[in-house]
Amino acid sequence: MILCTGNPTHNTVASAVNKRFSNVDFASRATGYDLRFWEPGSEDFFRNKIKNYKVFINSSYICRYGQLTLLETVHQIWSDNNICGHIINIGSSSEYLGTENIDNSTASEFGSYSIQKRALRDRSLQLNGLNNIKTTHIIAGGLNDGKSTHKNWLDLAHIADLTEWIINHPCTIPIIGISV
């Protein structure tokens, strides 16, 4: 069984994963998961549910290092319960960009996004292989979410295709990049 973050009814990685896999559940506020863990009991709910899965696709950017928290939470729960699984983190090509805006101002929302995605990548690489848990970090270029300005960006189906290939590959793939 696969658990993927995100709402599959929106034009997101989750929607592409929904089309590709038949054995997938989704974690988002729309499906009863508050992955920010701001609501009482939401973290315990997630911790109990993740034990039922062998693949976790960590695809939704969640403010305040939410993706990083999910990576660490899943790894810890699976380690504590001797679950040999695979965590796939969806990063961003912005990991390689600085924290400045185009106008050279700093401390932007984009800068924080870039820093959080780099932290996710680095921690994913650190955890890969520990306690028989694979982690893969996908560095994705701009994703075509249906907005007119994104129409030439990476088709979401390519992320789902790559994810399927990684899951089924016999080798450990700690990091991989994809863009248009």
Rosetta blueprint (number, residue, H / E / L):
1 M L
2 I E
3 L E
4 C E
5 T E
6 G L
7 N L
8 P L
9 T L
10 H L
11 N L
12 T L
13 V H
14 A H
15 S H
16 A H
17 V H
18 N H
19 K H
20 R H
21 F L
22 S L
23 N L
24 V E
25 D E
26 F E
27 A E
28 S L
29 R H
30 A H
31 T H
32 G L
33 Y L
34 D L
35 L L
36 R L
37 F L
38 W L
39 E L
40 P L
41 G L
42 S H
43 E H
44 D H
45 F H
46 F H
47 R H
48 N H
49 K H
50 I H
51 K H
52 N H
53 Y L
54 K L
55 V E
56 F E
57 I E
58 N E
59 S L
60 S L
61 Y L
62 I L
63 C L
64 R L
65 Y L
66 G H
67 Q H
68 L H
69 T H
70 L H
71 L H
72 E H
73 T H
74 V H
75 H H
76 Q H
77 I H
78 W H
79 S H
80 D H
81 N L
82 N L
83 I L
84 C L
85 G L
86 H E
87 I E
88 I E
89 N E
90 I E
91 G L
92 S L
93 S H
94 S H
95 E H
96 Y H
97 L L
98 G L
99 T L
100 E L
101 N L
102 I L
103 D L
104 N L
105 S L
106 T L
107 A L
108 S L
109 E H
110 F H
111 G H
112 S H
113 Y H
114 S H
115 I H
116 Q H
117 K H
118 R H
119 A H
120 L H
121 R H
122 D H
123 R H
124 S H
125 L H
126 Q H
127 L H
128 N L
129 G L
130 L H
131 N H
132 N H
133 I L
134 K E
135 T E
136 T E
137 H E
138 I E
139 I E
140 A E
141 G L
142 G L
143 L E
144 N E
145 D L
146 G L
147 K L
148 S H
149 T H
150 H H
151 K L
152 N L
153 W L
154 L E
155 D E
156 L H
157 A H
158 H H
159 I H
160 A H
161 D H
162 L H
163 T H
164 E H
165 W H
166 I H
167 I H
168 N H
169 H L
170 P L
171 C L
172 T L
173 I L
174 P L
175 I E
176 I E
177 G E
178 I E
179 S L
180 V L
